[in-house]
Amino acid sequence: MIARRTFLQSAVLSSLTLPLTQGAFREPSTWIDAHTHIWTPDTKNYPLSERFKKSDMAPVSFTPEEFFVHSRPEGVTRAVLIQMNFYEFDNRYMLDCMEKYTGVFSGVAIVDETKGDVVESMKSLAEKGVRGFRIYTDLENAIKWRDSKGMNAMWSHAADSGLSMCLLSNPDALPLVNEMCKRYPKTRVVIDHFSRIGVTGTIPASQLDDLCRLSEYKNVYVKTSAFYALGQKKPPYIDLGGMIQRLLQVFSENRLMWASDCPYQVADEHSYSESIALIRDKLPALTESNKQWILKGTAEKVFFT
């Protein structure tokens, strides 16, 4: 599991309405962050799951407005909200924020695949703007998929409805993910955070090979994200460039998408600007077309259409 770094409060900017055209390469950019979490300290109206307590919330708050402080100066005007595990299957806070900022946010929800009405839950959430469903994909969970009626129903319905199975996967689960993609080749699959390859500090070739094998399935996408937690885990994250280039070669530009994984990307010595800058400014091999797809086009296609 990616370690959640101790969060250091960032200096609050004087305004949340900063212009979106500051700096080089930001005009007329309207980038999309394909992965951010939000939560509120208002646990009365939005209670936490029984598995969590308020002391688990670090930082104590990361609302859309706090996210905008980091994203807007970098030309990021839309984002995909990933349901926070603090709330488990109660997606109300995410949905309320999507409604409040119509057109700004898309959503990835969490549903309980053990329930007989899981497909109805997916349909209901899709009507409210949800475009994907987060699946915790460690090896133990992935092994259970073969015989799970609920999980197979989810993958089948996603194929029919154009929804995405968004996998927070560990590298050792990738062969089982491959099995599922082979079983449901029409299902759109999004792999979060390079499948956490590099979390140990190195990028094993065998793990990267397993991820690249998923490129065989045309509906598999990969998020280049969570730079703070992978490889050397230090800005400017140039050491991740080789992995990004390899994925670009096998998946192509229109199946990769950038994401921050806020608020964890803005903790300690890390920053939002350093995250987006890796794709936008720091990898000379990336063409303008590559950048447009990775920073906007792919996420727009998957989560906003």
C-alpha positions in Angstrom: 0.0 0.0 0.0 1.2 3.5 -0.8 2.2 5.1 2.5 0.2 8.2 3.2 2.6 10.9 4.0 2.1 13.3 6.9 0.3 16.2 5.4 1.8 19.7 5.9 -0.7 22.5 5.4 0.1 24.5 2.3 0.0 28.3 2.4 -3.5 29.4 1.5 -3.6 31.7 -1.5 -5.4 35.0 -1.1 -8.0 34.1 -3.7 -9.6 31.0 -5.1 -10.3 32.7 -8.4 -6.7 32.9 -9.7 -6.5 33.3 -13.4 -5.9 30.0 -15.3 -3.4 31.5 -17.8 -0.4 32.2 -15.7 3.0 31.1 -16.7 4.5 29.2 -19.6 2.5 26.5 -21.5 -0.7 27.5 -19.6 -2.5 29.4 -22.3 -5.1 28.3 -23.4 -4.6 25.2 -21.2 -7.6 23.6 -19.5 -6.1 20.5 -18.1 -7.9 17.6 -16.3 -6.6 16.0 -13.1 -7.8 12.4 -13.4 -7.5 11.5 -9.7 -8.1 13.5 -6.6 -9.7 12.8 -3.3 -11.8 15.2 -1.3 -13.4 15.2 2.2 -14.9 17.5 4.7 -14.5 17.9 8.5 -18.3 18.0 8.6 -18.8 14.5 9.9 -22.2 15.2 11.2 -23.8 15.5 7.8 -21.2 13.2 6.2 -20.4 10.5 8.7 -17.3 8.3 8.4 -17.5 4.6 7.9 -17.4 2.6 11.1 -13.9 1.5 10.1 -12.6 5.0 10.5 -12.4 7.7 13.1 -11.8 11.5 12.7 -8.1 11.1 13.7 -7.6 9.1 10.5 -8.4 12.1 8.4 -5.1 13.7 7.5 -5.4 16.4 6.6 -8.5 17.1 8.6 -10.0 18.7 5.5 -9.5 18.7 1.7 -12.5 20.2 0.1 -13.0 21.2 -3.5 -12.1 24.8 -2.6 -8.8 23.6 -1.0 -8.1 21.6 -4.1 -8.7 24.6 -6.4 -5.9 26.5 -4.5 -3.5 24.0 -6.0 -5.1 23.2 -9.3 -6.3 26.5 -10.7 -2.9 28.2 -10.9 -1.7 25.3 -13.0 -4.5 25.6 -15.6 -6.4 22.5 -14.3 -10.1 23.3 -14.7 -11.6 19.8 -14.3 -11.0 16.8 -12.1 -12.1 13.3 -11.5 -13.1 12.8 -7.8 -12.2 9.4 -6.4 -14.5 8.3 -3.5 -12.5 8.4 -0.3 -12.4 5.3 1.8 -13.3 7.2 4.9 -16.9 7.1 3.6 -16.7 3.6 2.1 -20.0 3.0 0.2 -21.6 6.4 1.2 -20.8 8.5 -1.9 -23.0 11.5 -0.9 -20.2 14.0 -0.3 -18.6 13.3 -3.7 -22.0 13.5 -5.4 -22.9 16.7 -3.6 -19.6 18.3 -4.7 -20.2 17.2 -8.3 -23.6 18.8 -8.2 -22.3 22.0 -6.7 -19.6 22.4 -9.3 -21.5 21.1 -12.3 -19.2 20.3 -15.2 -16.1 20.6 -13.2 -16.0 17.2 -11.6 -16.6 13.6 -12.7 -16.7 10.8 -10.2 -15.5 7.3 -9.4 -17.7 5.7 -6.7 -17.4 2.7 -4.4 -20.1 0.1 -4.3 -20.5 -3.1 -2.4 -20.1 -6.0 -4.8 -21.4 -8.5 -2.2 -24.9 -7.0 -2.4 -27.4 -8.4 -4.8 -28.4 -5.0 -6.0 -24.9 -3.9 -7.0 -25.8 -3.4 -10.7 -28.8 -1.2 -9.7 -26.4 0.8 -7.5 -24.1 1.3 -10.5 -27.0 2.5 -12.6 -28.3 4.9 -10.0 -24.8 6.4 -9.5 -24.3 6.7 -13.3 -27.4 8.8 -13.5 -25.8 11.2 -11.1 -22.6 11.6 -13.2 -20.4 8.7 -11.9 -18.3 7.3 -14.7 -16.3 4.7 -12.8 -16.1 2.4 -9.8 -13.0 2.0 -7.6 -11.9 -1.6 -7.0 -9.3 -2.5 -4.4 -7.1 -4.9 -6.3 -4.6 -6.6 -4.1 -3.7 -10.2 -4.9 -6.1 -11.7 -2.3 -9.1 -9.7 -3.6 -8.2 -10.4 -7.2 -8.1 -14.2 -6.6 -11.7 -14.0 -5.4 -12.9 -12.3 -8.6 -13.1 -15.6 -10.5 -16.0 -16.9 -8.4 -17.5 -13.6 -7.3 -21.0 -13.1 -8.8 -21.0 -9.5 -7.8 -17.7 -8.6 -9.3 -18.5 -10.4 -12.5 -21.8 -8.6 -12.7 -20.0 -5.3 -12.3 -17.6 -6.0 -15.1 -20.4 -7.2 -17.3 -22.6 -4.2 -16.7 -19.6 -1.8 -17.1 -19.0 -3.3 -20.6 -22.6 -2.7 -21.6 -22.9 0.8 -20.2 -19.5 2.3 -21.0 -18.5 2.7 -17.3 -15.0 2.1 -16.0 -13.5 -0.4 -13.6 -10.9 1.7 -11.8 -8.3 -0.6 -10.2 -6.2 0.4 -7.3 -3.9 -2.5 -8.0 -0.7 -3.9 -6.7 1.8 -5.3 -9.2 1.4 -8.9 -8.1 -2.3 -8.8 -9.0 -1.7 -7.8 -12.7 -1.8 -11.3 -14.1 -5.2 -11.8 -12.5 -6.3 -8.4 -13.9 -5.1 -9.7 -17.3 -7.4 -12.7 -16.8 -10.4 -10.5 -16.1 -9.6 -8.3 -19.1 -9.5 -11.4 -21.3 -12.9 -12.5 -19.9 -14.4 -9.0 -20.4 -12.5 -7.4 -23.3 -15.2 -4.8 -23.8 -15.0 -3.5 -20.3 -13.2 -0.2 -19.8 -10.4 -0.6 -17.2 -8.4 2.2 -15.7 -5.2 1.2 -13.8 -4.4 3.7 -11.0 -0.9 5.0 -10.2 1.1 2.8 -12.7 -0.3 -0.2 -10.6 2.0 1.1 -7.9 5.0 -0.1 -9.7 7.9 1.7 -8.1 6.5 2.0 -4.6 9.5 0.0 -3.3 11.9 2.6 -4.7 12.8 0.6 -7.8 10.9 -0.2 -11.0 11.2 -4.0 -11.6 11.2 -4.9 -15.3 9.0 -7.9 -14.8 6.3 -5.8 -13.1 6.4 -3.2 -15.9 6.2 -6.1 -18.4 3.0 -7.3 -16.7 1.5 -3.9 -16.9 2.5 -3.5 -20.6 0.8 -6.8 -21.5 -2.5 -5.2 -20.6 -2.0 -2.9 -23.7 -3.3 -5.9 -25.7 -6.8 -5.0 -24.5 -7.9 -1.8 -26.3 -10.1 -0.7 -23.4 -7.3 -0.6 -20.8 -6.0 2.8 -19.7 -3.2 3.8 -17.2 -2.9 6.7 -14.9 0.5 8.2 -14.7 0.1 9.5 -11.2 1.1 9.5 -7.5 4.6 10.5 -8.3 5.3 11.4 -4.7 5.1 7.7 -3.8 7.0 6.0 -6.6 10.6 5.6 -7.7 12.9 8.0 -5.9 9.9 9.8 -4.5 11.5 13.1 -4.9 10.7 16.0 -7.2 11.2 16.6 -10.1 10.4 12.8 -10.5 12.5 12.5 -13.7 13.4 8.9 -12.8 9.8 8.0 -13.7 10.3 9.2 -17.3 11.5 5.9 -18.6 8.4 4.1 -17.3 6.2 6.8 -18.8 7.9 6.5 -22.2 7.6 2.7 -22.2 3.9 2.9 -21.5 3.5 5.6 -24.1 5.1 3.2 -26.7 2.8 0.3 -25.9 -0.5 2.0 -24.9 -0.2 5.1 -27.1 -1.0 8.7 -25.9 -4.7 8.3 -25.9 -4.7 5.6 -23.3 -2.6 7.4 -20.7 -3.8 10.1 -18.3 -2.1 12.3 -15.8 -3.4 12.7 -12.2 -2.1 14.2 -9.0 -3.6 11.9 -6.3 -4.2 15.0 -4.1 -4.0 15.7 -1.3 -1.1 13.3 -0.9 0.7 15.0 -3.8 0.8 18.3 -1.9 2.4 17.0 1.4 5.9 17.3 2.7 8.3 18.5 0.0 5.9 17.6 -2.8 3.7 20.0 -4.7 1.0 20.1 -7.3 3.1 22.2 -9.7 5.9 19.6 -9.6 3.5 16.8 -10.5 2.0 18.4 -13.5 5.3 19.8 -14.6 6.8 16.3 -15.1 4.4 15.8 -18.0 4.1 19.4 -19.1 7.7 20.6 -19.0 10.3 18.0 -17.8 10.2 15.1 -20.3 11.7 16.4 -23.7 10.6 13.2 -25.5 7.0 14.0 -25.1 5.4 15.8 -28.1 2.7 18.5 -27.8 0.2 15.8 -28.9 1.4 13.5 -26.1 0.9 16.3 -23.6 -2.5 17.2 -24.8 -3.8 13.6 -24.6 -2.1 12.8 -21.2 -3.1 16.1 -19.5 -6.6 16.3 -21.0 -7.8 14.3 -23.9 -7.7 10.8 -22.4 -9.4 11.7 -19.2 -12.0 13.8 -21.1 -12.8 10.8 -23.3 -13.0 8.3 -20.4 -14.7 10.4 -17.6 -16.4 13.4 -19.2 -18.3 11.9 -22.2 
